[in-house]
Amino acid sequence: MDSKALELHSRATVVVGHDHTTLGIAMRRERGERAVFSNHYIPLIYRGGVNVIGLVVGGDRPSPLPEGDSPWWRLLSLVDMLWQEVEESGDTTSICLNGRDIDTAITEGKIALLMTMEGARPLSQSLLSESLVPLRTLCRLGIRGIQLIGGYWNPLVDAPDDAETTAGLTGFGKAVVQEMNRLGMVIDMAHVPDPDPMFWDVIEVSQDPVIDSHHSVRAVNDIPSCLSDERIKAIARKGGVIGMHFASHWVNEAVEQATLDDLVRHIDHIVELVGVDHVGLGPDFAEVELVGLVTDEYYVKEVTGLDQLPRVTEALVERGYSDADILKILGENLLRVYRQVIG
């Protein structure tokens, strides 16, 4: 690997905005392992130079979901599991509740973890219909980001289960967005169909920047689920950030396996359209052998796990990006939003 790229990556604060390592931890703990973060994942994360991870702890599709469990109960189980893990792996990891916690973890050489949800179904699974109690409770337990839509519609949006799009946010959905702003929780727009009225309702209601933690660009990979230029501009106007998805299909569906060069073309487009301040990394990594993905070909060819992220820096150097811009893409942009929103 290029020495300049290695040096640059070593001094970057690398932020992964969306990651499913939690699933691997859960499966390994079910086999009786403990301190899984320290014993298994930390060497991979250190090789990747990663400092901060947005770690998914459930939501709409909290797989693996034992028969009979609800998304709400599974979410609580994963949150509890992660707090246990940090007790056992406290020398290497730290759950962060605000920007000061992130800074302290990085200074101490620990991995800063932000607990996030992929979908808001658990917010509506309470005895009190359309209550904000679950949201406030989850914030107190350490959740700092919520992807409003995961795999299914939920009471935040006006849509029947079989609909392809929504009629926008419900009154409850608007209340959730406003309460997330008040509590200091990051709003994540990933998986919201493009176009969809819900997106524009969130843009209007939220007083804080929003992110799209893992997505790709329609102008580069022309499939309907990728982001339109209009939506990219709206997120940028809000001061938000789009995390680049590393799954091959999202990067280039025209080939059997996309390449890192294909991925950088998505970064290029966002930078040319709205500037370098609005793009980051959201690989959506999970262990293929544990969660049922067939092979590493699910991801771009050169980067199939956290340990290979220095290759992204090398590709950006080769593309001619400045050191300052590469540092922003690798993590400073997402850190800016985290600090602004969670304090």
LINKAKA-V418879 format. One record per backbone hydrogen bond with DSSP energy under -0.5 kcal/mol. NH is the residue of the N-H (numbers start at 1). CO is the residue of the C=O. If there is no record, write none. Layout:
nh=<NH | NH>
co=<CO | CO>
This chain:
nh=<6 | 7 | 8 | 9 | 10 | 11 | 11 | 12 | 12 | 14 | 14 | 15 | 15 | 16 | 17 | 17 | 19 | 20 | 23 | 24 | 25 | 26 | 27 | 28 | 29 | 30 | 31 | 32 | 33 | 39 | 40 | 41 | 42 | 45 | 46 | 47 | 48 | 49 | 50 | 51 | 52 | 53 | 54 | 55 | 55 | 56 | 56 | 57 | 60 | 61 | 62 | 63 | 66 | 69 | 74 | 75 | 76 | 77 | 78 | 79 | 80 | 81 | 82 | 83 | 84 | 85 | 86 | 87 | 88 | 89 | 90 | 92 | 93 | 94 | 96 | 96 | 102 | 103 | 104 | 105 | 106 | 107 | 108 | 109 | 110 | 111 | 112 | 112 | 113 | 113 | 114 | 115 | 115 | 116 | 117 | 118 | 119 | 119 | 120 | 123 | 124 | 125 | 126 | 129 | 131 | 136 | 137 | 138 | 139 | 140 | 141 | 142 | 142 | 143 | 144 | 145 | 146 | 147 | 148 | 148 | 149 | 150 | 157 | 158 | 159 | 163 | 167 | 170 | 174 | 175 | 176 | 177 | 178 | 179 | 180 | 181 | 182 | 183 | 184 | 185 | 186 | 187 | 188 | 188 | 189 | 192 | 193 | 197 | 199 | 200 | 201 | 202 | 203 | 204 | 205 | 206 | 211 | 212 | 215 | 218 | 219 | 220 | 221 | 222 | 223 | 226 | 227 | 232 | 233 | 234 | 235 | 236 | 237 | 238 | 239 | 240 | 241 | 242 | 243 | 243 | 244 | 245 | 246 | 248 | 250 | 251 | 252 | 255 | 263 | 264 | 265 | 266 | 266 | 267 | 268 | 269 | 270 | 271 | 272 | 273 | 274 | 275 | 275 | 278 | 279 | 280 | 281 | 282 | 284 | 285 | 288 | 290 | 291 | 292 | 293 | 298 | 299 | 300 | 301 | 303 | 308 | 309 | 311 | 312 | 313 | 314 | 315 | 316 | 317 | 318 | 319 | 320 | 320 | 321 | 326 | 327 | 328 | 329 | 330 | 331 | 332 | 333 | 335 | 336 | 337 | 338 | 339 | 340 | 341 | 342 | 343 | 343>
co=<2 | 3 | 4 | 5 | 6 | 7 | 8 | 8 | 9 | 12 | 49 | 13 | 330 | 52 | 15 | 281 | 54 | 285 | 20 | 20 | 21 | 22 | 23 | 24 | 25 | 26 | 27 | 29 | 28 | 35 | 36 | 36 | 37 | 41 | 42 | 43 | 44 | 46 | 45 | 14 | 14 | 112 | 16 | 53 | 114 | 19 | 54 | 116 | 118 | 118 | 59 | 61 | 64 | 66 | 70 | 71 | 72 | 73 | 74 | 75 | 76 | 77 | 78 | 79 | 80 | 81 | 82 | 83 | 84 | 85 | 87 | 89 | 89 | 111 | 94 | 113 | 98 | 99 | 100 | 101 | 102 | 103 | 104 | 106 | 105 | 92 | 51 | 110 | 94 | 111 | 53 | 113 | 142 | 55 | 145 | 58 | 117 | 147 | 148 | 120 | 121 | 122 | 124 | 127 | 128 | 132 | 133 | 134 | 135 | 136 | 137 | 138 | 139 | 138 | 115 | 115 | 186 | 117 | 146 | 188 | 190 | 152 | 154 | 168 | 157 | 160 | 158 | 156 | 170 | 171 | 172 | 173 | 174 | 175 | 176 | 177 | 178 | 179 | 180 | 180 | 144 | 209 | 146 | 186 | 211 | 189 | 191 | 166 | 196 | 196 | 197 | 198 | 199 | 200 | 201 | 202 | 187 | 241 | 243 | 227 | 227 | 217 | 217 | 220 | 221 | 223 | 216 | 228 | 229 | 230 | 231 | 232 | 233 | 234 | 236 | 235 | 210 | 278 | 212 | 241 | 280 | 215 | 283 | 298 | 247 | 247 | 248 | 252 | 259 | 260 | 261 | 262 | 263 | 263 | 264 | 265 | 266 | 267 | 268 | 269 | 270 | 270 | 271 | 275 | 276 | 242 | 15 | 244 | 18 | 18 | 286 | 287 | 287 | 288 | 288 | 295 | 296 | 246 | 258 | 300 | 305 | 306 | 308 | 309 | 309 | 310 | 311 | 312 | 313 | 314 | 315 | 316 | 317 | 316 | 322 | 323 | 324 | 325 | 326 | 327 | 327 | 328 | 331 | 332 | 333 | 334 | 335 | 336 | 337 | 338 | 338 | 339>
